Amino acid sequence: MALKKELLDILACPKCKGDIRLNESESGLICDNCKLLYHIKDDIPIMLIDEAETLRD
């Protein structure tokens, strides 16, 4: 089950409070401002800064 659009609309990056978007494989949420990927495990977004993966340019 994918994340519902309503949930995606209210979620924000916990670091900068900016917008996030679903990645192409729908396995995580990306903050373009912070260059962080928040993984989704068992349909639950892990919105912890320490657990986020830093994206490379």
PDB file of N, CA, C and O in Angstrom:
ATOM      1  N   MET A   1       0.847  -1.185   0.000  1.00  0.00           N
ATOM      2  CA  MET A   1       0.000   0.000   0.000  1.00  0.00           C
ATOM      3  C   MET A   1       0.889   1.243   0.000  1.00  0.00           C
ATOM      4  O   MET A   1       1.770   1.383   0.848  1.00  0.00           O
ATOM      5  N   ALA A   2       0.662   2.111  -0.919  1.00  0.00           N
ATOM      6  CA  ALA A   2       1.428   3.357  -1.011  1.00  0.00           C
ATOM      7  C   ALA A   2       0.869   4.386  -0.033  1.00  0.00           C
ATOM      8  O   ALA A   2      -0.252   4.256   0.457  1.00  0.00           O
ATOM      9  N   LEU A   3       1.659   5.391   0.234  1.00  0.00           N
ATOM     10  CA  LEU A   3       1.189   6.460   1.105  1.00  0.00           C
ATOM     11  C   LEU A   3       0.059   7.216   0.431  1.00  0.00           C
ATOM     12  O   LEU A   3       0.085   7.455  -0.776  1.00  0.00           O
ATOM     13  N   LYS A   4      -0.916   7.582   1.215  1.00  0.00           N
ATOM     14  CA  LYS A   4      -2.043   8.329   0.670  1.00  0.00           C
ATOM     15  C   LYS A   4      -1.627   9.764   0.374  1.00  0.00           C
ATOM     16  O   LYS A   4      -0.780  10.341   1.056  1.00  0.00           O
ATOM     17  N   LYS A   5      -2.244  10.320  -0.657  1.00  0.00           N
ATOM     18  CA  LYS A   5      -1.937  11.696  -1.058  1.00  0.00           C
ATOM     19  C   LYS A   5      -2.199  12.677   0.079  1.00  0.00           C
ATOM     20  O   LYS A   5      -1.470  13.658   0.229  1.00  0.00           O
ATOM     21  N   GLU A   6      -3.229  12.425   0.877  1.00  0.00           N
ATOM     22  CA  GLU A   6      -3.554  13.320   1.995  1.00  0.00           C
ATOM     23  C   GLU A   6      -2.400  13.372   2.998  1.00  0.00           C
ATOM     24  O   GLU A   6      -2.098  14.432   3.547  1.00  0.00           O
ATOM     25  N   LEU A   7      -1.753  12.220   3.237  1.00  0.00           N
ATOM     26  CA  LEU A   7      -0.622  12.187   4.156  1.00  0.00           C
ATOM     27  C   LEU A   7       0.566  12.925   3.555  1.00  0.00           C
ATOM     28  O   LEU A   7       1.232  13.695   4.247  1.00  0.00           O
ATOM     29  N   LEU A   8       0.835  12.701   2.282  1.00  0.00           N
ATOM     30  CA  LEU A   8       1.940  13.389   1.628  1.00  0.00           C
ATOM     31  C   LEU A   8       1.752  14.906   1.635  1.00  0.00           C
ATOM     32  O   LEU A   8       2.724  15.656   1.717  1.00  0.00           O
ATOM     33  N   ASP A   9       0.511  15.349   1.550  1.00  0.00           N
ATOM     34  CA  ASP A   9       0.220  16.782   1.528  1.00  0.00           C
ATOM     35  C   ASP A   9       0.530  17.462   2.861  1.00  0.00           C
ATOM     36  O   ASP A   9       0.843  18.653   2.881  1.00  0.00           O
ATOM     37  N   ILE A  10       0.449  16.729   3.975  1.00  0.00           N
ATOM     38  CA  ILE A  10       0.663  17.359   5.284  1.00  0.00           C
ATOM     39  C   ILE A  10       2.054  17.109   5.854  1.00  0.00           C
ATOM     40  O   ILE A  10       2.468  17.799   6.786  1.00  0.00           O
ATOM     41  N   LEU A  11       2.783  16.133   5.310  1.00  0.00           N
ATOM     42  CA  LEU A  11       4.131  15.862   5.809  1.00  0.00           C
ATOM     43  C   LEU A  11       5.096  16.950   5.358  1.00  0.00           C
ATOM     44  O   LEU A  11       4.977  17.492   4.259  1.00  0.00           O
ATOM     45  N   ALA A  12       6.054  17.258   6.231  1.00  0.00           N
ATOM     46  CA  ALA A  12       7.095  18.239   5.920  1.00  0.00           C
ATOM     47  C   ALA A  12       8.426  17.690   6.418  1.00  0.00           C
ATOM     48  O   ALA A  12       8.467  16.829   7.296  1.00  0.00           O
ATOM     49  N   CYS A  13       9.484  18.187   5.861  1.00  0.00           N
ATOM     50  CA  CYS A  13      10.816  17.793   6.295  1.00  0.00           C
ATOM     51  C   CYS A  13      11.004  18.232   7.752  1.00  0.00           C
ATOM     52  O   CYS A  13      10.789  19.400   8.073  1.00  0.00           O
ATOM     53  N   PRO A  14      11.402  17.310   8.633  1.00  0.00           N
ATOM     54  CA  PRO A  14      11.581  17.702  10.032  1.00  0.00           C
ATOM     55  C   PRO A  14      12.773  18.633  10.262  1.00  0.00           C
ATOM     56  O   PRO A  14      12.852  19.289  11.300  1.00  0.00           O
ATOM     57  N   LYS A  15      13.689  18.694   9.315  1.00  0.00           N
ATOM     58  CA  LYS A  15      14.869  19.551   9.480  1.00  0.00           C
ATOM     59  C   LYS A  15      14.579  20.992   9.085  1.00  0.00           C
ATOM     60  O   LYS A  15      14.838  21.913   9.860  1.00  0.00           O
ATOM     61  N   CYS A  16      14.037  21.197   7.872  1.00  0.00           N
ATOM     62  CA  CYS A  16      13.830  22.571   7.384  1.00  0.00           C
ATOM     63  C   CYS A  16      12.353  22.971   7.325  1.00  0.00           C
ATOM     64  O   CYS A  16      12.025  24.122   7.039  1.00  0.00           O
ATOM     65  N   LYS A  17      11.475  22.015   7.595  1.00  0.00           N
ATOM     66  CA  LYS A  17      10.008  22.229   7.549  1.00  0.00           C
ATOM     67  C   LYS A  17       9.507  22.495   6.131  1.00  0.00           C
ATOM     68  O   LYS A  17       8.394  22.988   5.943  1.00  0.00           O
ATOM     69  N   GLY A  18      10.337  22.165   5.130  1.00  0.00           N
ATOM     70  CA  GLY A  18       9.975  22.373   3.731  1.00  0.00           C
ATOM     71  C   GLY A  18       9.192  21.198   3.161  1.00  0.00           C
ATOM     72  O   GLY A  18       8.920  20.210   3.843  1.00  0.00           O
ATOM     73  N   ASP A  19       8.846  21.339   1.903  1.00  0.00           N
ATOM     74  CA  ASP A  19       8.086  20.302   1.202  1.00  0.00           C
ATOM     75  C   ASP A  19       8.946  19.075   0.948  1.00  0.00           C
ATOM     76  O   ASP A  19      10.160  19.168   0.770  1.00  0.00           O
ATOM     77  N   ILE A  20       8.282  17.918   0.936  1.00  0.00           N
ATOM     78  CA  ILE A  20       8.930  16.667   0.573  1.00  0.00           C
ATOM     79  C   ILE A  20       8.134  16.030  -0.551  1.00  0.00           C
ATOM     80  O   ILE A  20       6.964  16.348  -0.766  1.00  0.00           O
ATOM     81  N   ARG A  21       8.795  15.120  -1.267  1.00  0.00           N
ATOM     82  CA  ARG A  21       8.117  14.437  -2.356  1.00  0.00           C
ATOM     83  C   ARG A  21       8.498  12.963  -2.327  1.00  0.00           C
ATOM     84  O   ARG A  21       9.539  12.587  -1.787  1.00  0.00           O
ATOM     85  N   LEU A  22       7.655  12.150  -2.905  1.00  0.00           N
ATOM     86  CA  LEU A  22       7.893  10.725  -2.997  1.00  0.00           C
ATOM     87  C   LEU A  22       8.939  10.473  -4.077  1.00  0.00           C
ATOM     88  O   LEU A  22       8.877  11.076  -5.148  1.00  0.00           O
ATOM     89  N   ASN A  23       9.907   9.582  -3.808  1.00  0.00           N
ATOM     90  CA  ASN A  23      10.902   9.273  -4.835  1.00  0.00           C
ATOM     91  C   ASN A  23      10.296   8.356  -5.896  1.00  0.00           C
ATOM     92  O   ASN A  23       9.181   7.861  -5.733  1.00  0.00           O
ATOM     93  N   GLU A  24      11.028   8.135  -6.970  1.00  0.00           N
ATOM     94  CA  GLU A  24      10.494   7.386  -8.111  1.00  0.00           C
ATOM     95  C   GLU A  24      10.096   5.958  -7.753  1.00  0.00           C
ATOM     96  O   GLU A  24       9.088   5.456  -8.251  1.00  0.00           O
ATOM     97  N   SER A  25      10.872   5.301  -6.900  1.00  0.00           N
ATOM     98  CA  SER A  25      10.565   3.916  -6.535  1.00  0.00           C
ATOM     99  C   SER A  25       9.533   3.822  -5.406  1.00  0.00           C
ATOM    100  O   SER A  25       9.143   2.727  -5.002  1.00  0.00           O
ATOM    101  N   GLU A  26       9.098   4.977  -4.906  1.00  0.00           N
ATOM    102  CA  GLU A  26       8.124   5.072  -3.810  1.00  0.00           C
ATOM    103  C   GLU A  26       8.617   4.374  -2.545  1.00  0.00           C
ATOM    104  O   GLU A  26       7.824   3.851  -1.763  1.00  0.00           O
ATOM    105  N   SER A  27       9.951   4.373  -2.354  1.00  0.00           N
ATOM    106  CA  SER A  27      10.537   3.759  -1.170  1.00  0.00           C
ATOM    107  C   SER A  27      11.016   4.793  -0.160  1.00  0.00           C
ATOM    108  O   SER A  27      11.570   4.444   0.882  1.00  0.00           O
ATOM    109  N   GLY A  28      10.802   6.059  -0.473  1.00  0.00           N
ATOM    110  CA  GLY A  28      11.247   7.104   0.429  1.00  0.00           C
ATOM    111  C   GLY A  28      10.712   8.467   0.043  1.00  0.00           C
ATOM    112  O   GLY A  28      10.124   8.654  -1.023  1.00  0.00           O
ATOM    113  N   LEU A  29      10.933   9.406   0.934  1.00  0.00           N
ATOM    114  CA  LEU A  29      10.507  10.787   0.745  1.00  0.00           C
ATOM    115  C   LEU A  29      11.750  11.664   0.662  1.00  0.00           C
ATOM    116  O   LEU A  29      12.673  11.526   1.465  1.00  0.00           O
ATOM    117  N   ILE A  30      11.768  12.556  -0.305  1.00  0.00           N
ATOM    118  CA  ILE A  30      12.933  13.393  -0.560  1.00  0.00           C
ATOM    119  C   ILE A  30      12.638  14.843  -0.208  1.00  0.00           C
ATOM    120  O   ILE A  30      11.599  15.394  -0.570  1.00  0.00           O
ATOM    121  N   CYS A  31      13.587  15.446   0.509  1.00  0.00           N
ATOM    122  CA  CYS A  31      13.573  16.895   0.729  1.00  0.00           C
ATOM    123  C   CYS A  31      14.647  17.466  -0.183  1.00  0.00           C
ATOM    124  O   CYS A  31      15.835  17.229   0.037  1.00  0.00           O
ATOM    125  N   ASP A  32      14.248  18.211  -1.196  1.00  0.00           N
ATOM    126  CA  ASP A  32      15.198  18.794  -2.134  1.00  0.00           C
ATOM    127  C   ASP A  32      16.043  19.894  -1.489  1.00  0.00           C
ATOM    128  O   ASP A  32      17.190  20.100  -1.885  1.00  0.00           O
ATOM    129  N   ASN A  33      15.491  20.600  -0.504  1.00  0.00           N
ATOM    130  CA  ASN A  33      16.238  21.670   0.170  1.00  0.00           C
ATOM    131  C   ASN A  33      17.411  21.120   0.971  1.00  0.00           C
ATOM    132  O   ASN A  33      18.523  21.640   0.885  1.00  0.00           O
ATOM    133  N   CYS A  34      17.165  20.071   1.747  1.00  0.00           N
ATOM    134  CA  CYS A  34      18.189  19.496   2.626  1.00  0.00           C
ATOM    135  C   CYS A  34      18.985  18.385   1.964  1.00  0.00           C
ATOM    136  O   CYS A  34      20.001  17.940   2.497  1.00  0.00           O
ATOM    137  N   LYS A  35      18.517  17.930   0.788  1.00  0.00           N
ATOM    138  CA  LYS A  35      19.149  16.799   0.096  1.00  0.00           C
ATOM    139  C   LYS A  35      19.144  15.555   0.980  1.00  0.00           C
ATOM    140  O   LYS A  35      20.154  14.864   1.109  1.00  0.00           O
ATOM    141  N   LEU A  36      17.976  15.280   1.590  1.00  0.00           N
ATOM    142  CA  LEU A  36      17.818  14.113   2.452  1.00  0.00           C
ATOM    143  C   LEU A  36      16.740  13.190   1.914  1.00  0.00           C
ATOM    144  O   LEU A  36      15.757  13.634   1.320  1.00  0.00           O
ATOM    145  N   LEU A  37      16.941  11.888   2.133  1.00  0.00           N
ATOM    146  CA  LEU A  37      15.964  10.870   1.779  1.00  0.00           C
ATOM    147  C   LEU A  37      15.505  10.207   3.064  1.00  0.00           C
ATOM    148  O   LEU A  37      16.305   9.617   3.790  1.00  0.00           O
ATOM    149  N   TYR A  38      14.216  10.308   3.337  1.00  0.00           N
ATOM    150  CA  TYR A  38      13.604   9.646   4.488  1.00  0.00           C
ATOM    151  C   TYR A  38      12.969   8.353   3.980  1.00  0.00           C
ATOM    152  O   TYR A  38      12.055   8.380   3.156  1.00  0.00           O
ATOM    153  N   HIS A  39      13.464   7.229   4.479  1.00  0.00           N
ATOM    154  CA  HIS A  39      12.986   5.931   3.996  1.00  0.00           C
ATOM    155  C   HIS A  39      11.570   5.638   4.489  1.00  0.00           C
ATOM    156  O   HIS A  39      11.127   6.160   5.512  1.00  0.00           O
ATOM    157  N   ILE A  40      10.880   4.796   3.738  1.00  0.00           N
ATOM    158  CA  ILE A  40       9.554   4.308   4.119  1.00  0.00           C
ATOM    159  C   ILE A  40       9.685   2.824   4.392  1.00  0.00           C
ATOM    160  O   ILE A  40      10.100   2.068   3.514  1.00  0.00           O
ATOM    161  N   LYS A  41       9.336   2.395   5.600  1.00  0.00           N
ATOM    162  CA  LYS A  41       9.412   0.981   5.984  1.00  0.00           C
ATOM    163  C   LYS A  41       8.035   0.516   6.427  1.00  0.00           C
ATOM    164  O   LYS A  41       7.419   1.124   7.302  1.00  0.00           O
ATOM    165  N   ASP A  42       7.557  -0.556   5.825  1.00  0.00           N
ATOM    166  CA  ASP A  42       6.228  -1.101   6.140  1.00  0.00           C
ATOM    167  C   ASP A  42       5.149  -0.033   6.020  1.00  0.00           C
ATOM    168  O   ASP A  42       4.255   0.053   6.861  1.00  0.00           O
ATOM    169  N   ASP A  43       5.239   0.782   4.968  1.00  0.00           N
ATOM    170  CA  ASP A  43       4.285   1.861   4.677  1.00  0.00           C
ATOM    171  C   ASP A  43       4.287   2.979   5.714  1.00  0.00           C
ATOM    172  O   ASP A  43       3.332   3.751   5.800  1.00  0.00           O
ATOM    173  N   ILE A  44       5.361   3.066   6.503  1.00  0.00           N
ATOM    174  CA  ILE A  44       5.475   4.122   7.513  1.00  0.00           C
ATOM    175  C   ILE A  44       6.708   4.959   7.190  1.00  0.00           C
ATOM    176  O   ILE A  44       7.818   4.427   7.149  1.00  0.00           O
ATOM    177  N   PRO A  45       6.534   6.259   6.962  1.00  0.00           N
ATOM    178  CA  PRO A  45       7.696   7.107   6.701  1.00  0.00           C
ATOM    179  C   PRO A  45       8.503   7.313   7.986  1.00  0.00           C
ATOM    180  O   PRO A  45       7.952   7.668   9.029  1.00  0.00           O
ATOM    181  N   ILE A  46       9.807   7.086   7.894  1.00  0.00           N
ATOM    182  CA  ILE A  46      10.702   7.269   9.038  1.00  0.00           C
ATOM    183  C   ILE A  46      11.245   8.692   8.955  1.00  0.00           C
ATOM    184  O   ILE A  46      12.235   8.958   8.274  1.00  0.00           O
ATOM    185  N   MET A  47      10.580   9.592   9.659  1.00  0.00           N
ATOM    186  CA  MET A  47      10.871  11.020   9.547  1.00  0.00           C
ATOM    187  C   MET A  47      11.821  11.493  10.656  1.00  0.00           C
ATOM    188  O   MET A  47      11.572  12.507  11.309  1.00  0.00           O
ATOM    189  N   LEU A  48      12.902  10.750  10.855  1.00  0.00           N
ATOM    190  CA  LEU A  48      13.924  11.105  11.833  1.00  0.00           C
ATOM    191  C   LEU A  48      15.163  11.597  11.088  1.00  0.00           C
ATOM    192  O   LEU A  48      15.659  10.921  10.187  1.00  0.00           O
ATOM    193  N   ILE A  49      15.655  12.760  11.460  1.00  0.00           N
ATOM    194  CA  ILE A  49      16.799  13.344  10.771  1.00  0.00           C
ATOM    195  C   ILE A  49      18.003  12.414  10.845  1.00  0.00           C
ATOM    196  O   ILE A  49      18.717  12.251   9.856  1.00  0.00           O
ATOM    197  N   ASP A  50      18.237  11.806  11.996  1.00  0.00           N
ATOM    198  CA  ASP A  50      19.389  10.918  12.167  1.00  0.00           C
ATOM    199  C   ASP A  50      19.286   9.649  11.322  1.00  0.00           C
ATOM    200  O   ASP A  50      20.305   9.024  11.031  1.00  0.00           O
ATOM    201  N   GLU A  51      18.083   9.260  10.926  1.00  0.00           N
ATOM    202  CA  GLU A  51      17.871   8.062  10.130  1.00  0.00           C
ATOM    203  C   GLU A  51      17.859   8.363   8.618  1.00  0.00           C
ATOM    204  O   GLU A  51      17.877   7.441   7.803  1.00  0.00           O
ATOM    205  N   ALA A  52      17.831   9.631   8.257  1.00  0.00           N
ATOM    206  CA  ALA A  52      17.751  10.033   6.849  1.00  0.00           C
ATOM    207  C   ALA A  52      19.077   9.792   6.147  1.00  0.00           C
ATOM    208  O   ALA A  52      20.144   9.826   6.761  1.00  0.00           O
ATOM    209  N   GLU A  53      18.982   9.548   4.850  1.00  0.00           N
ATOM    210  CA  GLU A  53      20.160   9.329   4.012  1.00  0.00           C
ATOM    211  C   GLU A  53      20.452  10.616   3.234  1.00  0.00           C
ATOM    212  O   GLU A  53      19.552  11.211   2.641  1.00  0.00           O
ATOM    213  N   THR A  54      21.713  11.033   3.244  1.00  0.00           N
ATOM    214  CA  THR A  54      22.110  12.219   2.506  1.00  0.00           C
ATOM    215  C   THR A  54      22.223  11.867   1.025  1.00  0.00           C
ATOM    216  O   THR A  54      22.861  10.883   0.652  1.00  0.00           O
ATOM    217  N   LEU A  55      21.592  12.690   0.191  1.00  0.00           N
ATOM    218  CA  LEU A  55      21.625  12.477  -1.258  1.00  0.00           C
ATOM    219  C   LEU A  55      22.795  13.220  -1.856  1.00  0.00           C
ATOM    220  O   LEU A  55      23.173  14.296  -1.392  1.00  0.00           O
ATOM    221  N   ARG A  56      23.360  12.637  -2.886  1.00  0.00           N
ATOM    222  CA  ARG A  56      24.464  13.282  -3.603  1.00  0.00           C
ATOM    223  C   ARG A  56      23.920  14.008  -4.809  1.00  0.00           C
ATOM    224  O   ARG A  56      22.890  13.621  -5.362  1.00  0.00           O
ATOM    225  N   ASP A  57      24.595  15.047  -5.215  1.00  0.00           N
ATOM    226  CA  ASP A  57      24.169  15.818  -6.393  1.00  0.00           C
ATOM    227  C   ASP A  57      24.407  15.066  -7.664  1.00  0.00           C
ATOM    228  O   ASP A  57      24.106  15.571  -8.746  1.00  0.00           O
TER     229      ASP A  57
END
